[in-house]
Amino acid sequence: MSESKIQQILSYGFGQYLDAFSPSEVQCKAASSIMNCKTGKCGHNISICDDCGHIDFHSNSCRNRNCPNCQAVLKEVWIDSRRSEVIDAPYFHVVFTVPAELNPLIYANQELLYSLMHRCSAETLLELSKDRKYLGAAPGIIQVLHTWGQKLNFHPHIHCIVSGGGLTRDLKLKTCGGNFFIPVKVIASKFRGKFLAGIQSIYASGRLAFSYSCKELSSSHAWNEFRDHLYRKEWCPYIKETFNGSGNAIEYLGRYTHRIAITNTRIRSVSETHVTFSAKDYKTGENRDVTLENKEFIRRLLMHVLPSGFQKIRYYGFLNNRSKKKNLGVIFQIQGRQKFHARLSGLPMDELLKQVWGYDIHICPVCGCCGMRHAGRTFPLRK
């Protein structure tokens, strides 16, 4: 299999990147996985045709969540599972962002502050939704952390799909109208207060790390001025889309859940020294080409590798993992039906490929018969 464009960039520039920067272990692992994906270095699965004897060696994927080659099947299975949890109500897409001044501090404290962003986004939506002025119930919320902008710059934000219907404490179902039920300015103020109170608590506990780009904040005086400045700023969460509950909300969010910072399709050209890719300018709505040295592209790409084990997708409200099954059972009983049922759950990979893409791995590419069967595997070489 020929190299993908991102693999080419890593092949040309990863050595120079290592000479110039000091990546973390998880960043190095991600880069190595992407470079080895579908090259044979991750091992092979071997198939043989019982009719004509043809043998195929299929190079294995790396399965790293940062790899552009490895997200398609996972995305389809995730969408299928979430569609089975859709209720008959409007759905809304809310995005929480933080002021750019916080970016160096967040990058220096990724696990702590990414988790804080998740928690404050969820608490904001849940507390306001439970207010009788708005919904008066707990909606279902799916949240996804992204950390990039179009130019691969560091831009942490949380995408949320929020149901316009939810359960009250006495397990009654309440739904809103077609317009979002909480004013954006109210969301912004609540989120800002929660996030800044949370980061102040972490600062007071001595758990914040200060990198070179934000080392001045280690001074209590500078920290207090910084925090007061952030309280005075307008924070800008916003509502991007509304949906009708027919499942398109989940398909829409599926474009976000398993997305990586950049895909091969956006890369225009690759040379031994530079890469050019397209990036949308949100001020004009136009796509513009951006050209970077390979090592700078790799630096930006690996900035978005999340800490090991970090859960970028989280569930809240009636979709919280502990009581989701019970809550959905109550809602479907009240509504009289479950709108969608999972069709891919538990299917083996050969059936998944056939169901989703119509590709039958049992058909021999030489004789066209259905005699291809798995005959063994080779394993990655151990260093």
C-alpha positions as CSV (number, residue, x, y, z in Angstrom):
1,M,0.0,0.0,0.0
2,S,1.4,3.4,-0.9
3,E,2.0,5.9,1.8
4,S,-0.7,8.4,2.8
5,K,0.2,12.1,2.6
6,I,0.5,12.4,6.4
7,Q,2.8,9.3,6.4
8,Q,4.9,11.0,3.7
9,I,5.2,14.2,5.8
10,L,6.3,12.2,8.9
11,S,8.7,10.1,6.8
12,Y,10.4,13.3,5.4
13,G,10.3,15.5,8.6
14,F,10.1,13.4,11.8
15,G,13.8,13.3,12.3
16,Q,14.1,17.1,12.0
17,Y,11.2,17.4,14.3
18,L,12.9,15.3,17.0
19,D,16.1,17.4,16.6
20,A,14.1,20.6,17.2
21,F,11.5,19.6,19.8
22,S,11.0,17.3,22.8
23,P,7.8,15.4,22.3
24,S,6.1,13.3,25.0
25,E,6.0,9.5,25.0
26,V,2.4,9.5,23.8
27,Q,3.2,11.9,20.9
28,C,6.1,9.7,19.8
29,K,3.8,6.6,20.0
30,A,1.2,8.3,17.9
31,A,3.7,9.4,15.2
32,S,5.2,5.9,15.1
33,S,1.8,4.3,14.8
34,I,0.7,6.5,11.9
35,M,4.0,5.9,10.1
36,N,3.6,2.1,10.4
37,C,-0.1,1.9,9.7
38,K,-1.0,-0.4,6.8
39,T,2.7,-0.8,5.8
40,G,3.1,-4.3,7.1
41,K,5.0,-3.2,10.2
42,C,1.9,-3.8,12.2
43,G,1.6,-7.4,10.9
44,H,-0.7,-8.9,8.3
45,N,-3.8,-11.0,8.1
46,I,-3.6,-13.7,5.5
47,S,-6.5,-14.9,3.3
48,I,-6.6,-17.8,0.9
49,C,-9.1,-18.7,-1.8
50,D,-10.3,-22.3,-1.5
51,D,-11.4,-22.2,-5.2
52,C,-8.3,-20.9,-7.0
53,G,-5.6,-20.9,-4.3
54,H,-5.0,-17.1,-4.5
55,I,-3.3,-15.7,-1.3
56,D,-3.8,-12.2,-0.1
57,F,-1.7,-10.4,2.6
58,H,-3.7,-7.6,4.3
59,S,-1.5,-5.1,6.1
60,N,-2.9,-4.4,9.5
61,S,-4.0,-0.9,10.8
62,C,-2.3,0.7,13.8
63,R,-5.7,1.4,15.5
64,N,-4.3,4.6,17.0
65,R,-7.0,7.2,17.6
66,N,-4.8,9.9,16.0
67,C,-4.4,8.0,12.8
68,P,-6.4,9.2,9.7
69,N,-6.6,5.6,8.4
70,C,-8.2,4.0,11.4
71,Q,-11.3,6.0,12.3
72,A,-13.9,5.1,9.6
73,V,-15.2,1.8,11.1
74,L,-15.1,3.1,14.7
75,K,-17.1,6.1,13.6
76,E,-19.8,4.1,11.9
77,V,-20.2,1.7,14.9
78,W,-20.4,4.7,17.3
79,I,-23.0,6.5,15.2
80,D,-25.1,3.3,15.0
81,S,-25.0,2.9,18.8
82,R,-25.9,6.5,19.5
83,R,-28.8,6.5,17.0
84,S,-30.4,3.8,19.1
85,E,-30.4,6.3,22.0
86,V,-32.2,9.2,20.1
87,I,-35.5,10.3,21.6
88,D,-38.4,12.0,19.9
89,A,-37.4,15.6,20.6
90,P,-35.4,18.5,19.0
91,Y,-31.6,18.4,19.3
92,F,-29.2,21.2,19.5
93,H,-25.4,21.6,18.8
94,V,-23.7,23.8,21.4
95,V,-20.0,24.7,21.3
96,F,-18.0,25.9,24.3
97,T,-14.8,27.9,23.7
98,V,-12.4,29.6,26.1
99,P,-10.5,32.9,25.5
100,A,-7.2,32.4,23.6
101,E,-5.3,33.8,26.6
102,L,-5.9,30.5,28.4
103,N,-4.4,28.4,25.6
104,P,-0.7,28.2,26.9
105,L,-2.0,27.3,30.4
106,I,-4.3,24.7,29.1
107,Y,-1.6,23.1,27.0
108,A,0.7,22.9,30.0
109,N,-2.0,21.2,32.0
110,Q,-3.9,19.2,29.5
111,E,-5.5,16.4,31.5
112,L,-6.5,18.7,34.3
113,L,-7.9,21.5,32.2
114,Y,-9.5,19.4,29.4
115,S,-11.4,17.6,32.2
116,L,-12.4,21.0,33.7
117,M,-13.7,22.1,30.3
118,H,-15.8,18.9,30.0
119,R,-17.1,19.3,33.6
120,C,-18.0,23.0,33.4
121,S,-19.7,22.6,30.0
122,A,-21.9,19.7,31.3
123,E,-22.7,21.4,34.6
124,T,-23.6,24.6,32.8
125,L,-26.1,22.8,30.5
126,L,-27.5,20.6,33.3
127,E,-28.0,23.3,35.9
128,L,-29.7,25.7,33.5
129,S,-31.8,23.0,31.8
130,K,-33.2,21.9,35.2
131,D,-34.4,25.5,35.8
132,R,-38.2,25.7,35.2
133,K,-37.6,28.9,33.2
134,Y,-36.0,26.8,30.5
135,L,-36.7,23.1,30.3
136,G,-37.2,22.0,33.9
137,A,-35.6,18.6,33.3
138,A,-32.3,16.9,32.7
139,P,-31.5,16.5,29.0
140,G,-29.2,14.0,27.4
141,I,-25.8,15.4,26.5
142,I,-22.9,14.0,24.4
143,Q,-19.7,16.0,24.5
144,V,-16.6,15.8,22.4
145,L,-13.3,17.6,23.0
146,H,-11.4,19.1,20.0
147,T,-8.2,21.0,20.4
148,W,-7.5,22.4,16.9
149,G,-8.4,25.1,14.5
150,Q,-8.2,24.9,10.7
151,K,-4.5,25.9,10.6
152,L,-3.7,23.2,13.2
153,N,-3.3,25.9,15.8
154,F,-4.2,25.1,19.4
155,H,-7.8,25.9,19.9
156,P,-9.5,23.7,22.7
157,H,-13.3,23.6,22.6
158,I,-16.1,21.3,23.4
159,H,-18.8,20.2,21.0
160,C,-22.1,19.2,22.6
161,I,-25.3,17.6,21.3
162,V,-28.1,18.4,23.7
163,S,-31.6,16.9,23.5
164,G,-34.4,19.4,23.8
165,G,-36.2,16.9,26.0
166,G,-35.3,15.4,29.4
167,L,-36.4,13.7,32.5
168,T,-37.6,15.4,35.7
169,R,-36.7,14.1,39.1
170,D,-40.0,12.1,39.3
171,L,-39.2,10.6,35.9
172,K,-41.6,12.7,33.8
173,L,-40.6,13.7,30.3
174,K,-40.5,17.3,29.3
175,T,-39.7,18.7,25.9
176,C,-39.0,22.2,24.6
177,G,-40.1,23.9,21.4
178,G,-38.0,24.1,18.2
179,N,-35.8,27.1,19.4
180,F,-33.0,26.5,21.9
181,F,-34.4,26.8,25.4
182,I,-31.5,28.6,27.1
183,P,-30.2,32.1,26.0
184,V,-26.6,32.1,24.8
185,K,-25.6,35.0,27.1
186,V,-26.9,33.1,30.1
187,I,-24.8,30.0,29.0
188,A,-21.7,32.2,28.5
189,S,-21.9,33.8,32.0
190,K,-22.6,30.5,33.8
191,F,-19.7,28.7,32.0
192,R,-17.3,31.5,32.6
193,G,-18.0,31.6,36.3
194,K,-17.7,27.8,36.6
195,F,-14.5,27.5,34.7
196,L,-12.7,30.4,36.4
197,A,-13.8,29.1,39.9
198,G,-12.6,25.7,38.9
199,I,-9.2,26.9,37.7
200,Q,-8.8,29.1,40.7
201,S,-9.3,26.1,42.9
202,I,-6.7,24.1,41.0
203,Y,-4.3,27.1,41.2
204,A,-4.8,27.4,45.0
205,S,-4.1,23.6,45.4
206,G,-0.7,24.1,43.7
207,R,-1.5,21.6,41.0
208,L,-1.1,23.9,38.0
209,A,2.1,23.7,35.9
210,F,3.5,26.8,34.3
211,S,5.4,26.3,31.1
212,Y,7.8,28.9,29.6
213,S,5.0,30.6,27.7
214,C,2.9,31.2,30.9
215,K,5.6,31.2,33.6
216,E,4.7,34.8,34.7
217,L,1.4,33.5,36.0
218,S,3.2,31.6,38.8
219,S,3.3,35.0,40.6
220,S,0.2,35.5,42.7
221,H,-0.1,39.1,41.7
222,A,0.1,38.3,38.0
223,W,-2.3,35.4,38.5
224,N,-5.0,37.6,40.1
225,E,-4.7,40.2,37.4
226,F,-5.0,37.5,34.7
227,R,-8.1,36.0,36.4
228,D,-9.8,39.4,36.8
229,H,-9.1,40.1,33.1
230,L,-10.8,36.8,32.1
231,Y,-13.8,37.7,34.3
232,R,-14.2,40.9,32.4
233,K,-14.1,39.3,29.0
234,E,-17.0,38.2,26.9
235,W,-17.0,34.4,26.6
236,C,-18.5,33.1,23.4
237,P,-20.2,29.7,23.5
238,Y,-22.6,29.4,20.6
239,I,-25.3,27.2,19.1
240,K,-24.4,26.0,15.6
241,E,-27.3,23.9,14.4
242,T,-30.7,22.6,15.4
243,F,-32.0,19.2,14.5
244,N,-35.4,17.5,14.5
245,G,-34.5,14.3,16.4
246,S,-34.7,12.0,13.4
247,G,-31.1,10.9,13.9
248,N,-29.3,13.5,11.8
249,A,-28.1,15.1,15.0
250,I,-26.1,12.0,15.8
251,E,-24.8,11.6,12.2
252,Y,-23.8,15.3,12.4
253,L,-21.9,14.8,15.6
254,G,-20.3,11.6,14.2
255,R,-18.3,13.9,11.9
256,Y,-16.7,15.3,15.1
257,T,-16.3,12.3,17.4
258,H,-13.6,10.4,15.4
259,R,-12.1,13.4,13.5
260,I,-8.4,14.1,13.8
261,A,-6.7,17.4,13.5
262,I,-6.3,17.1,9.7
263,T,-7.1,14.5,7.1
264,N,-5.2,13.5,4.0
265,T,-7.9,15.1,1.8
266,R,-7.1,18.6,3.0
267,I,-3.4,18.2,2.1
268,R,-2.6,19.7,-1.3
269,S,1.0,18.8,-1.8
270,V,4.0,17.3,0.0
271,S,7.7,17.7,-0.7
272,E,10.8,16.7,1.2
273,T,10.8,20.0,3.0
274,H,7.3,21.6,2.9
275,V,3.6,20.7,3.0
276,T,0.7,22.8,1.7
277,F,-2.9,22.2,3.0
278,S,-6.2,24.0,2.7
279,A,-7.7,25.8,5.7
280,K,-11.1,27.6,6.0
281,D,-11.0,31.2,6.9
282,Y,-14.0,31.6,9.2
283,K,-14.0,35.4,8.8
284,T,-14.5,35.2,5.0
285,G,-15.8,31.6,4.6
286,E,-13.2,31.0,2.0
287,N,-10.6,28.2,1.8
288,R,-7.0,29.3,1.7
289,D,-3.8,27.4,1.2
290,V,-1.3,27.2,4.1
291,T,2.3,26.2,3.6
292,L,4.6,25.0,6.4
293,E,7.9,23.3,6.8
294,N,7.4,19.6,7.5
295,K,8.8,19.8,11.0
296,E,6.4,22.7,11.9
297,F,3.4,20.7,10.4
298,I,4.4,17.7,12.6
299,R,4.7,19.9,15.7
300,R,1.2,21.3,15.1
301,L,-0.2,17.9,14.3
302,L,1.2,16.3,17.5
303,M,0.0,19.1,19.7
304,H,-3.4,17.5,19.4
305,V,-2.5,14.1,20.6
306,L,-4.4,13.7,23.9
307,P,-3.0,12.4,27.1
308,S,-2.9,8.6,27.3
309,G,-6.3,7.2,28.3
310,F,-8.1,10.6,28.2
311,Q,-11.8,10.2,27.3
312,K,-12.5,12.9,24.7
313,I,-16.2,11.7,24.4
314,R,-18.3,12.0,27.5
315,Y,-22.0,11.5,28.4
316,Y,-24.2,13.4,30.8
317,G,-27.8,13.9,31.9
318,F,-30.1,11.0,31.1
319,L,-27.2,9.6,29.0
320,N,-24.8,9.2,31.9
321,N,-23.2,5.8,31.8
322,R,-24.5,4.7,35.2
323,S,-28.3,5.1,34.5
324,K,-28.6,5.5,30.7
325,K,-30.3,2.1,30.1
326,K,-32.9,2.8,32.8
327,N,-33.5,6.4,31.7
328,L,-33.9,5.5,28.0
329,G,-36.3,2.7,29.0
330,V,-38.5,5.2,30.8
331,I,-38.4,7.7,27.9
332,F,-39.2,5.1,25.3
333,Q,-42.0,3.8,27.4
334,I,-43.5,7.3,27.7
335,Q,-43.1,8.0,24.0
336,G,-44.4,4.6,23.0
337,R,-41.5,3.6,20.8
338,Q,-37.8,3.6,20.3
339,K,-37.1,5.5,17.1
340,F,-34.0,3.6,16.0
341,H,-32.4,0.2,16.8
342,A,-28.6,-0.5,16.5
343,R,-27.9,-2.7,13.5
344,L,-24.1,-3.0,13.8
345,S,-23.6,-3.9,17.4
346,G,-21.6,-7.1,17.9
347,L,-21.0,-7.7,14.2
348,P,-17.6,-9.2,13.3
349,M,-15.4,-7.1,11.1
350,D,-16.3,-8.9,7.8
351,E,-20.0,-8.3,8.4
352,L,-19.3,-4.6,9.4
353,L,-17.5,-4.0,6.1
354,K,-20.3,-5.6,4.1
355,Q,-23.1,-3.8,6.0
356,V,-21.5,-0.3,5.9
357,W,-19.5,-0.2,2.6
358,G,-20.9,-3.2,0.7
359,Y,-17.4,-4.8,0.6
360,D,-17.3,-8.6,0.9
361,I,-13.9,-9.8,2.0
362,H,-14.8,-13.4,1.1
363,I,-14.9,-12.7,-2.7
364,C,-11.7,-13.6,-4.4
365,P,-10.2,-10.7,-6.4
366,V,-8.8,-13.2,-8.9
367,C,-11.6,-15.7,-9.6
368,G,-14.6,-13.8,-8.2
369,C,-15.8,-16.8,-6.1
370,C,-16.8,-16.5,-2.4
371,G,-14.0,-18.8,-1.3
372,M,-11.7,-16.4,0.5
373,R,-11.1,-17.4,4.1
374,H,-8.8,-16.3,6.9
375,A,-5.7,-18.5,6.9
376,G,-3.5,-16.9,9.6
377,R,-1.6,-13.8,10.6
378,T,1.9,-12.4,10.9
379,F,2.8,-10.3,13.9
380,P,4.7,-7.0,14.3
381,L,8.4,-7.3,14.7
382,R,9.4,-6.6,18.3
383,K,12.4,-4.3,18.9
